[in-house]
Amino acid sequence: MFNTIKSFYQLWRYLKYLNNYDYEGLYRSIGIEAEGDYAIQTKYFNRGRQYVKSFGLLGLSFEKLLGRKLSEPEIKRIVLLAHFAPVYDDLFDRLNTPKERIVKLIKTPENIKAVNAGEKLFLSFYLPVFQDLKTNDDFIGYFLKLTEAQELSKQQTNGHLSYDEVNQITRDKGGFSCLLLRSLINEPMNENERAGLYQLGAMSQYMDDIFDWYDDLAENRTTIANLLSVNDLLELYQENFNTLNQMLVPEAFKSLIAILLSPAFVCLDDYQKKKVNTKSLSQNRIVCDMEKPINQWNLFSKVAL
């Protein structure tokens, strides 16, 4: 119980740090005059900040994996990645940018002239990271593997993929995203760490799909979450959670990751109670809101017990 409370407190400190980060100064340093110029922001929602919470909490947790504090340049790269990640997704999903063009943006951004606002925004956040890491083969390599997985994920809307194909795309999107995030840190990885972080990323993607099953189904996108029943999803997630638990070290990092991944268990429990059928589009949109105090208490109970 004490270790669980300690881990929750640690994540709260990370979140507080991210909430107080000097975003306006960051935007000015890369040529964006004010947060209002950040095209993804709306009146009630800032997708960049949402990504900062997910990528940022995981990225800062790597200090427990490495046994040292992250440097300011490493943290800045993590925050920048959290901002260009949703813009990168939009290049595929909203702008239908050819994969060959995206590969050029990744490999030679300093030689590319943006042809639309999406590319301009991506380059604004990406170039500072690229300039720091262009000699890092891991960084470019994982980004290209993630791009390949993203391109394949377009097929998830054609309704012809098998379960195994959907599962592999899902695991690659999550796995290479996590390894890309880890490559921002100036510390070599061994093969055991690579395997563990790939598994961690795969589970993160499972969790995203579990929360988004309704929207994905409404958009005719086939995911693991809407291919399986809730009971089967719970079995799959628990099995992968157990596998990851055996792979991760040290204990301080493992404890943080258990908390970060457990919202999916809370969500699946909620689906079970409501007898949700994730294979069928219900009349009312089903939302598992982790901002609700009851779900936050359920999260604490799930991890602590």
N, C-alpha and C positions, 0 to 999 in steps of 0.2 A: 504493500500500500504506500509506504513512504517513497519508494523509488518511482511509483506512478505519479504521485503528487509532485515530486521533484522534476519529472519529465514534462508534466503539464506546465509547471512554472517556467521551465526552460523554453518551451515553445511559446509561452506568453511573452517572455522577454524578447524572443526573436521577432514575434509579431509586432510588439511595441517598437522595436528598432526599425522595422520596415515601415510602419505607419508614420514614424518621425523622420524618415529619410528625406534628404533635401532634393526632392524631385524637381522643383523649379530651377534650382541650380544645375541639376543634371540636364534638364531640357535646354537651358541657355547654353551650356557647354557644347551641345551638339547642334545648335542652330535652331532650336525650337523655342520661340520667345516666351511662350506661356503654356500652361497646361491646357488652356482652352483651345490651343492650336493642335492638340493631340486628337487626331480625327476619330478615334475610337470612343472618346468620352461622350456621354450623354448627360442629361440633367441629373438622373438618379443613379447612374452606373458608369463605372470606368473599368473597361475590360482589362486595360493594362495593369491597373492596381489589383484586380482579381488574380491575374496571372502572377503578379509579384507575390501575392500571398502563397500561392501553391508552389511555384518554382523557388521563391525566396525562402520559405520555411524548409523545404528540402535541401536547398543549397547551403543555408546556414547550418543545418544539421550535420553536414559533412565534416564540420569541425570535430564532432564527436567520433566520426569515423577515422579521422586523421590524427586526432589527439593534439590539435593545435588550433589557435584562433586563425580565422581567415584574414587576409590582408585587405586593406581598403580597395586596391585595384581588383582583387578577386571578387569582392562583394559588388563593386560597380559593374563588373561584367555580368554577374548573375542578375542584377536589376535590369540591365540593358537587354539581356536575353529574354527576361520576362516581358519586356515591352515589345520586342520584335517578334516573339512567338505568335501572338494572335494575328499580326500583320502578315507573317509568313503563311499562316493557315488561310488567310483571305486571298493570297496570291493563287492558291489552288482552288478554293471553294467559291469565292465571290468573283474573282477576276479571270478565272480559267487560264491562268498564265501557263504556257507550255513548259514542260519539265526542263527542256533544254535551256530555256531562258532563265529559269530559277537556278539551274546549275551554274550558269555564268554569273548570276548575282552572288552566289555563294563563293565561287572560286576566284573571281576577278572583279570584285565590286568597285574597285578604284578606277576601272576602265569602262564602267557601264554608266550610260546616261539614262536616268529614269524616264519612262514614257507615260507614267500616270502617277496620281497621288499616292497610290498604294506602294509602288516601288520606291518613290521618294521617301516615304515614311519608313519603310523597311531599311533602306540604306542609311537613313539618319541614325537609327539605333544600332544597325549591324556594323557599320564601318569602324567605329571605335573598338569593337570587340575583335573584328578581323585584323585590324592593324596591330593589336597586341598579340594575336595568336596565329598569324598567317604562317609561321614556321612550325606550328603545332600540327603534325600530321593527324593526331587523334581527333582534334577539333574538326578539321575539314572532312576527314573520313567519316566520322559519325554523322555529320550534317548531310553528307551525300547519301549515306545509308538511310537516314530518316526521310530524305527527299524521295528516294525510291519507294519506301513504304507508303508515303503520302500519295504518290502517284498511283500505286496499286490500290489504295483505299478508295479511289474513285469508282472502282468496280463494285463497291459495296452497295451501290444504288441500282445495279442491273438485275439483282435477284437470282443470279446464276452461280454464285460462289458456294462452295461446300462449307460445312462447319470448320473443317481443318484449315481451309484457305482463309476464312474470316479470322479464325483464331491466330494464325501466323501473322497476318497483317496487323492485328491488334497488338500482339506481343512485340512486333518489330517497331511499331509506332511508339509505344511506351518505352520499350527497352532502349532504343537508340536515343530517345529524348533524354532519358536519365543519364546515359553515358555522355551525351553532348553537354549536359549541365555539369557533370563531373569534370569534363575536359577543360572547363574554364579555370580550374584550380591548378596551380603550379606544383603538382605532386604526381609522380608516376603511379600507374595502376598495375597490379599483377593480375594474372588470369582469374584467380579466385574472386578478386574484387570485381572484375569486369562481369563475371557470371552472376554474382550477387546483385549488382546494380542493374543489370539487364532484367533480372527477375523482378526486382523492385519496380522498375519502370513498367514492365508488363502488367503488374498488379495495379499500378496507378491508372493505367489505361482501362483495365477492367472496371475499376471504381468509377471512372468518368462515364463509362458506358452504362453502368448500373444506374447512375443518377439521371442519365440522359435518354434512357430507353424509349420514353414516350415521344420526345421530340425527334429522335432518330427514326422511329417507326412512322411518325407522321410525315417525315421527309423521304420515306421509302428507302432508308439506309439500314442495311442489315448489319447488326452487331451481335456479339456474343450475348448481350443482355436481352435482345428480343428474339434470339434463336432458342433460348432455354427457358424453362419454367423457373419460378422463383426458388423452388427447392433445389433444382439442379444448379442454379447460379450460386446458391449458398454453399453447396457441396464443392463446386469448382473453386470458389474463392477461398474457402477454408483449406482445401487441399494445397492450393498455391501459397497461401499464407504459412502453412506448416513447412512447406519446402523452403520458403524464404527465411523463415525463422532459424532453420538449420544452417543456412548459408551465411547469415550476417554476423559480424563481429565488429567492434566490441559490444558489450552489453548496454552501454550508455546510448550507443547509436541504435541498437535493436529496439530499445525501449521507446525512443522517439518515433521510430518508423511504425511501431505497433499502433501508436496513437494516430499518426497521420493516415494509416490505412483502415482503421477501424470504423470510420463513418459509413463505409460500405456495409458492414455488418448491421449497424443501426438501421440503415435504409432498408436492407433486405428483411430484417425483422418486422419493420413497419409494413412492408409489402405483404408479408405473410399474414399479419394481423388483419389487414384490409382485404385479403384474398385477391390481390392484384394478379392479373394475367398479363405478363410482360410480352406474350406472343400476340396479343390482340389489342387493337387500338380502342381504348375505352372512350365513353362519351365525354367524360370530364378529364382534363389534364391532371395527371398524378404528379405531385411535387413532394419530394422529401427535403424539407427545409432544415438544414443544420443550424440555422440561426435561432430556431426555437429553443427556449430553455429546456424543455422536456427532452429534446433530442440531444442537447449538450450533456444533460445529466445521464441520459442513456449511454452516451459515448464514454463518459467517465466510469460508469458502472461496468460497462463491457470490458474496458481495459483493466480496471482495478480488480475485478473479480476473475 
